[in-house]
């Protein structure tokens, strides 16, 4: 095994594709919200490979949550370059890393800007649990793998869209990524950094995951507040007590031996993004960046359940693509 192949296992932010040329996708997701929480964008650079070389491409998707506008810019796969030592990728004149992104798109609409990310909060990694997926990281042939580069961080810089400059200085950001062949059959995804408690961050993903000849419901949830990360995940023995969806709303409850987390959310003003199917970006995701979420965290001692924290969040990223069948 090469040093690059070994290193990327414990550094999911690095490009995982290596020499893959068929039925593969990889994308990095940047969520940015300005200081006043009036502007929210997601910026998603990615590469995708279908069954043949003619289906390979790089692309950058941008979703304007406030105006519900989404843009997709395709590039030749030869315009994609990556580092084997760190998360650094370039797509033509656009640059993305853990600490910075630079956008320089000269087609319609013209989008330019440079953003810097400060005081990142990465998901903790250990030898046996390389990242947010825990030991599932080592399981081969899963359709989709996930990584979290930063749960919350500060932003400095501007974006300019068709001559309108948006200042993101002192705003908040979030970075994650996905890679594999396809998105799950169905899922719910929630991410919020804008709670009444200014230091709180929430990320939850619940999905129906194809595996071998069947499927299972897997989930990853991290609640970060008061400098502590509360992890609720399939691989930690957490149970999904219930999940309910009704149009734009979702509620669910996760419970382990020590805590219970209850979450309710409602999407608003969704925009359309592309998602991968067998490596090709031909699926569709409805994402809101102006959703609202509420949470309650309980401490469990024996038969006693005590509410230790509750909060309400705005400027929430949310996708409800749940199929209960």
Secondary structure as the mmCIF struct_conf table of DSSP 4:
data_model
#
loop_
_struct_conf.conf_type_id
_struct_conf.id
_struct_conf.beg_label_comp_id
_struct_conf.beg_label_asym_id
_struct_conf.beg_label_seq_id
_struct_conf.end_label_comp_id
_struct_conf.end_label_asym_id
_struct_conf.end_label_seq_id
HELX_RH_AL_P HELX_RH_AL_P1 UNK A 3 UNK A 9
TURN_TY1_P TURN_TY1_P1 UNK A 10 UNK A 10
TURN_TY1_P TURN_TY1_P2 UNK A 12 UNK A 13
BEND BEND1 UNK A 14 UNK A 14
TURN_TY1_P TURN_TY1_P3 UNK A 18 UNK A 19
BEND BEND2 UNK A 22 UNK A 23
STRN STRN1 UNK A 24 UNK A 33
TURN_TY1_P TURN_TY1_P4 UNK A 35 UNK A 36
BEND BEND3 UNK A 37 UNK A 37
STRN STRN2 UNK A 40 UNK A 49
BEND BEND4 UNK A 51 UNK A 52
HELX_RH_3T_P HELX_RH_3T_P1 UNK A 53 UNK A 55
STRN STRN3 UNK A 57 UNK A 64
TURN_TY1_P TURN_TY1_P5 UNK A 65 UNK A 68
STRN STRN4 UNK A 69 UNK A 75
HELX_RH_3T_P HELX_RH_3T_P2 UNK A 77 UNK A 79
STRN STRN5 UNK A 80 UNK A 82
BEND BEND5 UNK A 84 UNK A 87
STRN STRN6 UNK A 88 UNK A 91
TURN_TY1_P TURN_TY1_P6 UNK A 92 UNK A 93
STRN STRN7 UNK A 94 UNK A 97
BEND BEND6 UNK A 98 UNK A 99
STRN STRN8 UNK A 100 UNK A 105
BEND BEND7 UNK A 107 UNK A 109
HELX_LH_PP_P HELX_LH_PP_P1 UNK A 110 UNK A 110
STRN STRN9 UNK A 111 UNK A 118
BEND BEND8 UNK A 119 UNK A 119
HELX_LH_PP_P HELX_LH_PP_P2 UNK A 122 UNK A 124
BEND BEND9 UNK A 127 UNK A 128
BEND BEND10 UNK A 131 UNK A 131
TURN_TY1_P TURN_TY1_P7 UNK A 132 UNK A 133
HELX_RH_3T_P HELX_RH_3T_P3 UNK A 134 UNK A 138
TURN_TY1_P TURN_TY1_P8 UNK A 140 UNK A 141
BEND BEND11 UNK A 143 UNK A 143
STRN STRN10 UNK A 144 UNK A 161
TURN_TY1_P TURN_TY1_P9 UNK A 162 UNK A 163
STRN STRN11 UNK A 164 UNK A 167
TURN_TY1_P TURN_TY1_P10 UNK A 169 UNK A 170
STRN STRN12 UNK A 171 UNK A 180
BEND BEND12 UNK A 181 UNK A 181
BEND BEND13 UNK A 185 UNK A 185
STRN STRN13 UNK A 186 UNK A 192
STRN STRN14 UNK A 194 UNK A 195
BEND BEND14 UNK A 196 UNK A 197
TURN_TY1_P TURN_TY1_P11 UNK A 198 UNK A 199
STRN STRN15 UNK A 201 UNK A 211
TURN_TY1_P TURN_TY1_P12 UNK A 212 UNK A 213
STRN STRN16 UNK A 214 UNK A 225
TURN_TY1_P TURN_TY1_P13 UNK A 226 UNK A 227
STRN STRN17 UNK A 228 UNK A 233
HELX_RH_3T_P HELX_RH_3T_P4 UNK A 234 UNK A 236
TURN_TY1_P TURN_TY1_P14 UNK A 237 UNK A 237
STRN STRN18 UNK A 239 UNK A 246
TURN_TY1_P TURN_TY1_P15 UNK A 247 UNK A 248
STRN STRN19 UNK A 249 UNK A 255
BEND BEND15 UNK A 257 UNK A 258
STRN STRN20 UNK A 259 UNK A 266
BEND BEND16 UNK A 269 UNK A 269
STRN STRN21 UNK A 270 UNK A 277
TURN_TY1_P TURN_TY1_P16 UNK A 278 UNK A 279
STRN STRN22 UNK A 280 UNK A 301
TURN_TY1_P TURN_TY1_P17 UNK A 302 UNK A 303
STRN STRN23 UNK A 304 UNK A 321
#
